[in-house]
Amino acid sequence: MNYLTVEVYKNSFGDCTNNGVTSDASQTFVVPCESGPITEEGLDAYGAVYVILVPGKAGNRMHLKPYGVSRHTMFGGNFVYSSDSRFKETYGSNPVHVHDRIED
């Protein structure tokens, strides 16, 4: 699997993710992308703390959520996007919701 880096767009009203992964700006976020420039092996050599976001569906709308999370996630107000044309080919031309809010 190959990956593509994305930027997080945050809600201007503050963090509503309940400390979700997108609340930490020091991480690099990547999404699966068949033609992406970063390989699985390259992630470890990338030299940054990274979070893999994987596609999911809620109703008829696509979203991304943190890889490996088995609990129910919700939209916390943040989006991811990349101006790279490979992102648009895979995920469409609009920013994508991130479901990283988990309530206890």
N, CA, C and O of each residue as an XYZ file, in Angstrom:
416
protein
N       0.843     -1.182      0.000
C       0.000      0.000      0.000
C       0.885      1.240      0.000
O       1.911      1.282      0.678
N       0.485      2.230     -0.752
C       1.173      3.509     -0.779
C       0.320      4.561     -0.086
O      -0.889      4.394      0.076
N       0.971      5.648      0.321
C       0.300      6.686      1.093
C       0.635      8.061      0.549
O       1.619      8.255     -0.163
N      -0.220      9.010      0.911
C      -0.073     10.397      0.510
C      -0.269     11.259      1.751
O      -1.184     11.004      2.534
N       0.565     12.268      1.947
C       0.393     13.153      3.104
C      -0.749     14.127      2.840
O      -0.996     14.532      1.704
N      -1.434     14.488      3.917
C      -2.552     15.432      3.834
C      -2.405     16.482      4.929
O      -1.715     16.279      5.928
N      -3.064     17.593      4.714
C      -3.090     18.671      5.692
C      -4.404     18.623      6.460
O      -5.443     18.264      5.905
N      -4.356     18.986      7.737
C      -5.565     19.022      8.565
C      -6.097     20.455      8.586
O      -5.355     21.406      8.829
N      -7.377     20.585      8.329
C      -8.064     21.867      8.406
C      -8.959     21.829      9.631
O      -9.883     21.022      9.723
N      -8.664     22.726     10.577
C      -9.355     22.711     11.866
C     -10.464     23.740     11.940
O     -10.444     24.766     11.260
N     -11.411     23.437     12.770
C     -12.539     24.314     13.039
C     -12.033     25.558     13.767
O     -11.283     25.440     14.736
N     -12.427     26.730     13.321
C     -11.960     27.974     13.951
C     -12.594     28.230     15.315
O     -12.148     29.122     16.036
N     -13.619     27.473     15.683
C     -14.288     27.655     16.971
C     -13.628     26.869     18.093
O     -14.112     26.892     19.225
N     -12.537     26.176     17.807
C     -11.850     25.393     18.825
C     -11.931     23.908     18.533
O     -12.620     23.474     17.610
N     -11.219     23.144     19.334
C     -11.150     21.695     19.123
C     -12.397     21.008     19.669
O     -12.708     21.119     20.855
N     -13.098     20.309     18.810
C     -14.299     19.558     19.215
C     -14.077     18.058     19.074
O     -15.034     17.284     19.076
N     -12.802     17.641     18.950
C     -12.512     16.228     18.717
C     -12.409     15.410     19.992
O     -12.245     14.191     19.931
N     -12.503     16.063     21.153
C     -12.341     15.351     22.424
C     -10.955     14.686     22.478
O     -10.824     13.515     22.835
N      -9.928     15.463     22.114
C      -8.534     15.009     22.035
C      -8.324     13.922     20.986
O      -7.530     13.002     21.188
N      -9.031     14.028     19.873
C      -8.824     13.110     18.754
C      -7.463     13.318     18.122
O      -6.762     14.276     18.448
N      -7.085     12.424     17.217
C      -5.739     12.475     16.646
C      -5.464     13.776     15.894
O      -4.318     14.225     15.866
N      -6.465     14.389     15.292
C      -6.216     15.622     14.544
C      -6.030     16.836     15.438
O      -5.716     17.918     14.943
N      -6.216     16.681     16.740
C      -5.981     17.808     17.652
C      -4.495     18.046     17.880
O      -4.116     19.104     18.382
N      -3.642     17.084     17.523
C      -2.187     17.185     17.704
C      -1.524     17.534     16.381
O      -1.399     16.681     15.502
N      -1.103     18.770     16.237
C      -0.526     19.249     14.976
C       0.897     18.782     14.736
O       1.433     19.004     13.650
N       1.531     18.138     15.720
C       2.923     17.727     15.543
C       3.046     16.424     14.754
O       4.158     15.972     14.482
N       1.933     15.824     14.389
C       1.955     14.562     13.675
C       1.797     14.788     12.174
O       1.256     15.807     11.744
N       2.270     13.834     11.388
C       2.067     13.837      9.950
C       0.914     12.889      9.664
O       0.900     11.761     10.156
N      -0.038     13.328      8.885
C      -1.194     12.510      8.569
C      -1.068     12.002      7.143
O      -0.744     12.759      6.228
N      -1.326     10.712      6.963
C      -1.251     10.096      5.643
C      -2.538      9.319      5.387
O      -3.191      8.838      6.313
N      -2.885      9.210      4.103
C      -4.060      8.446      3.688
C      -3.620      7.444      2.625
O      -2.685      7.710      1.871
N      -4.291      6.288      2.562
C      -3.971      5.325      1.511
C      -4.237      5.928      0.134
O      -5.276      6.546     -0.099
N      -3.296      5.741     -0.757
C      -3.431      6.236     -2.125
C      -2.573      5.348     -3.010
O      -1.351      5.313     -2.867
N      -3.207      4.635     -3.916
C      -2.514      3.656     -4.750
C      -1.294      4.238     -5.458
O      -0.270      3.566     -5.576
N      -1.393      5.463     -5.922
C      -0.273      6.080     -6.635
C       0.527      7.039     -5.752
O       1.316      7.837     -6.258
N       0.324      6.962     -4.426
C       1.029      7.847     -3.500
C       2.533      7.624     -3.487
O       2.992      6.532     -3.824
N       3.307      8.626     -3.110
C       4.763      8.545     -3.152
C       5.410      7.826     -1.962
O       6.602      7.521     -2.013
N       4.660      7.551     -0.903
C       5.241      6.953      0.300
C       4.784      5.503      0.409
O       3.586      5.221      0.428
N       5.749      4.585      0.482
C       5.426      3.166      0.643
C       5.305      2.834      2.125
O       5.650      3.653      2.977
N       4.809      1.620      2.438
C       4.718      1.204      3.839
C       6.094      1.212      4.489
O       6.252      1.660      5.625
N       7.091      0.713      3.757
C       8.450      0.708      4.293
C       8.962      2.137      4.464
O       9.718      2.430      5.390
N       8.546      3.006      3.573
C       8.968      4.399      3.627
C       8.379      5.160      4.804
O       8.954      6.155      5.247
N       7.232      4.702      5.321
C       6.638      5.365      6.479
C       7.577      5.318      7.676
O       7.755      6.318      8.371
N       8.175      4.157      7.913
C       9.085      4.033      9.051
C      10.349      4.858      8.851
O      10.916      5.369      9.816
N      10.788      4.988      7.618
C      11.986      5.762      7.334
C      11.674      7.248      7.185
O      12.586      8.065      7.059
N      10.398      7.598      7.200
C       9.964      8.970      6.970
C      10.511      9.926      8.018
O      10.713     11.108      7.741
N      10.751      9.417      9.224
C      11.362     10.227     10.260
C      10.405     11.133     11.004
O      10.848     12.055     11.690
N       9.122     10.906     10.893
C       8.138     11.730     11.593
C       7.117     10.823     12.269
O       6.951      9.660     11.902
N       6.451     11.373     13.246
C       5.348     10.650     13.864
C       4.175     10.762     12.889
O       3.766     11.867     12.532
N       3.641      9.635     12.465
C       2.586      9.676     11.480
C       1.337      8.956     11.984
O       1.404      8.070     12.836
N       0.213      9.360     11.438
C      -1.073      8.732     11.727
C      -1.682      8.350     10.391
O      -1.803      9.179      9.489
N      -2.063      7.084     10.274
C      -2.721      6.618      9.056
C      -4.225      6.792      9.228
O      -4.813      6.308     10.195
N      -4.829      7.481      8.287
C      -6.278      7.650      8.258
C      -6.827      6.768      7.150
O      -6.347      6.823      6.018
N      -7.825      5.958      7.463
C      -8.387      5.031      6.485
C      -9.823      5.422      6.150
O     -10.535      5.964      6.996
N     -10.250      5.147      4.909
C     -11.608      5.513      4.504
C     -12.673      4.668      5.190
O     -12.461      3.494      5.492
N     -13.798      5.281      5.424
C     -14.968      4.611      5.957
C     -16.203      5.257      5.368
O     -16.099      6.236      4.629
N     -17.362      4.724      5.683
C     -18.619      5.300      5.195
C     -19.586      5.448      6.349
O     -19.702      4.561      7.195
N     -20.265      6.552      6.380
C     -21.355      6.777      7.329
C     -22.533      7.252      6.493
O     -22.510      8.356      5.951
N     -23.542      6.432      6.392
C     -24.630      6.757      5.489
C     -24.118      6.689      4.065
O     -23.561      5.671      3.654
N     -24.295      7.740      3.318
C     -23.787      7.766      1.945
C     -22.590      8.692      1.792
O     -22.248      9.085      0.677
N     -21.952      9.042      2.899
C     -20.845      9.997      2.864
C     -19.548      9.348      3.318
O     -19.502      8.682      4.352
N     -18.497      9.549      2.535
C     -17.189      9.020      2.897
C     -16.562      9.882      3.980
O     -16.769     11.094      4.023
N     -15.794      9.245      4.854
C     -15.007      9.951      5.850
C     -13.711      9.184      6.055
O     -13.537      8.092      5.514
N     -12.816      9.749      6.825
C     -11.562      9.079      7.178
C     -11.521      8.942      8.690
O     -12.020      9.803      9.415
N     -10.920      7.851      9.160
C     -10.776      7.670     10.599
C      -9.414      7.055     10.886
O      -8.803      6.473      9.990
N      -8.927      7.172     12.115
C      -7.607      6.639     12.450
C      -7.560      5.120     12.279
O      -8.484      4.410     12.676
N      -6.487      4.645     11.690
C      -6.278      3.210     11.481
C      -6.186      2.493     12.825
O      -5.548      2.987     13.755
N      -6.815      1.345     12.921
C      -6.717      0.510     14.107
C      -7.693      0.832     15.212
O      -7.700      0.146     16.234
N      -8.521      1.856     15.047
C      -9.499      2.206     16.072
C     -10.741      1.356     15.847
O     -11.369      1.426     14.790
N     -11.090      0.553     16.846
C     -12.250     -0.330     16.690
C     -13.502      0.258     17.335
O     -14.603     -0.245     17.111
N     -13.352      1.296     18.119
C     -14.507      1.922     18.779
C     -15.246      2.824     17.801
O     -14.715      3.193     16.753
N     -16.476      3.171     18.157
C     -17.290      4.064     17.336
C     -16.660      5.456     17.322
O     -16.359      6.019     18.375
N     -16.466      5.999     16.135
C     -15.896      7.339     15.996
C     -16.933      8.277     15.400
O     -17.862      7.853     14.712
N     -16.750      9.582     15.687
C     -17.663     10.607     15.191
C     -16.857     11.757     14.599
O     -15.662     11.894     14.858
N     -17.521     12.568     13.815
C     -16.903     13.747     13.235
C     -16.634     14.763     14.330
O     -17.543     15.149     15.065
N     -15.380     15.198     14.440
C     -14.998     16.152     15.476
C     -14.795     17.563     14.967
O     -14.325     18.421     15.713
N     -15.141     17.828     13.703
C     -15.044     19.181     13.179
C     -13.868     19.437     12.260
O     -13.817     20.494     11.629
N     -12.913     18.509     12.154
C     -11.732     18.719     11.323
C     -11.829     17.943     10.013
O     -12.501     16.916      9.922
N     -11.143     18.462      9.010
C     -11.117     17.874      7.677
C      -9.669     17.639      7.264
O      -8.757     18.231      7.841
N      -9.451     16.782      6.270
C      -8.127     16.664      5.645
C      -8.276     16.894      4.152
O      -9.325     16.653      3.555
N      -7.174     17.374      3.573
C      -7.178     17.670      2.143
C      -5.740     17.763      1.670
O      -4.826     17.995      2.461
N      -5.552     17.581      0.385
C      -4.260     17.805     -0.249
C      -4.514     18.391     -1.625
O      -5.462     17.997     -2.305
N      -3.686     19.318     -2.035
C      -3.815     19.882     -3.380
C      -3.212     18.952     -4.428
O      -3.318     19.218     -5.625
N      -2.583     17.870     -3.992
C      -2.016     16.875     -4.899
C      -3.143     16.239     -5.711
O      -4.152     15.825     -5.141
N      -2.992     16.158     -7.008
C      -4.041     15.620     -7.876
C      -4.367     14.163     -7.551
O      -5.468     13.701     -7.850
N      -3.435     13.437     -6.947
C      -3.697     12.036     -6.573
C      -4.745     11.949     -5.466
O      -5.506     10.983     -5.412
N      -4.793     12.940     -4.592
C      -5.835     12.980     -3.565
C      -7.201     13.145     -4.231
O      -8.154     12.443     -3.893
N      -7.284     14.064     -5.166
C      -8.551     14.321     -5.856
C      -9.025     13.097     -6.623
O     -10.221     12.808     -6.655
N      -8.099     12.378     -7.238
C      -8.463     11.168     -7.981
C      -9.034     10.092     -7.066
O      -9.928      9.344     -7.461
N      -8.516     10.017     -5.844
C      -8.927      8.966     -4.910
C     -10.107      9.370     -4.043
O     -11.010      8.564     -3.821
N     -10.117     10.604     -3.549
C     -11.102     11.021     -2.546
C     -12.043     12.136     -3.006
O     -12.935     12.528     -2.253
N     -11.869     12.644     -4.200
C     -12.714     13.723     -4.691
C     -12.069     15.080     -4.498
O     -10.978     15.186     -3.938
N     -12.741     16.105     -4.959
C     -12.125     17.439     -4.966
C     -12.427     18.282     -3.732
O     -12.028     19.445     -3.672
N     -13.122     17.720     -2.753
C     -13.445     18.465     -1.533
C     -12.705     17.899     -0.329
O     -12.331     16.726     -0.329
N     -12.488     18.722      0.702
C     -11.925     18.198      1.945
C     -12.801     17.076      2.497
O     -14.013     17.066      2.287
N     -12.183     16.138      3.200
C     -12.888     14.959      3.704
C     -12.978     15.030      5.229
O     -12.000     15.349      5.904
N     -14.177     14.724      5.767
C     -14.397     14.684      7.221
C     -13.445     13.681      7.871
O     -13.156     12.628      7.303
N     -12.962     14.020      9.067
C     -12.201     13.060      9.866
C     -13.050     12.684     11.068
O     -13.446     13.543     11.856
N     -13.321     11.411     11.201
C     -14.070     10.890     12.351
C     -13.058     10.407     13.393
O     -12.678      9.236     13.410
N     -12.634     11.315     14.252
C     -11.645     10.967     15.277
C     -12.107     11.312     16.687
O     -11.320     11.257     17.632
N     -13.373     11.667     16.831
C     -13.928     11.937     18.156
C     -14.462     10.641     18.736
O     -15.283      9.961     18.120
N     -13.986     10.307     19.932
C     -14.449      9.102     20.644
C     -14.902      9.548     22.022
O     -14.161     10.213     22.746
N     -16.115      9.181     22.376
C     -16.631      9.527     23.702
C     -16.617      8.295     24.592
O     -16.931      7.189     24.153
N     -16.248      8.505     25.852
C     -16.215      7.383     26.810
C     -17.551      7.133     27.420
O     -17.694      6.229     28.243
